[in-house]
């Protein structure tokens, strides 16, 4: 997932029951569904859901790619 795609995630993009995240296209890419594990669900559940967007603040705080490294 590209950092901009992660930054644009909204809570409606996360299917907690089926453990899927809908990635909106960026830079000509097509819509993508990715499977997430129980640990990622637990992490997401620690975040505030008071805003439609999952992440807030400057985009520069995210790495260029979120490829699963450092999530363990």
PyMOL commands that set and color helices and strands:
alter all, ss='L'
color gray80, all
select helices_A, chain A and resi 3-7+11-13+38-45+59-61
alter helices_A, ss='H'
color red, helices_A
select strands_A, chain A and resi 14-15+20-23+32-35
alter strands_A, ss='S'
color yellow, strands_A
deselect
rebuild
show_as cartoon
